[in-house]
């Protein structure tokens, strides 16, 4: 697979290949060498944003992790993205519009 061409706009993704690897690790499932190689080579921008667990977290049909598991997930993802050489920025635990403003300021938009 060839790298995407560089463009002067931003596209924000909710998750990607490193997240899949993180969930495999959390589930104690094997991670193939090819998957790790792809995660190292098929990169996003160097900056990624990660949201710490929110104290308003509740379980429902979509959110099945325990609150402790959300911390475990956050820590695994943070460690993995750092290991892959990304510049990680944890989003502030504030109102949505303030988090959006934080992201825009970090992207210098």
Buried (B, 14 or more C-beta within 10 A) or exposed (E): EEEEEEEEEEEEEEEBBBBEBBBBBBEEEEEEEEBBEBBEEEBBEEEBBBEBBEEEEEEEEEEEBEEEEBBBBBBBBBEBBEEBEBEBEEBEEEEEEEBEEBBEEEEEE
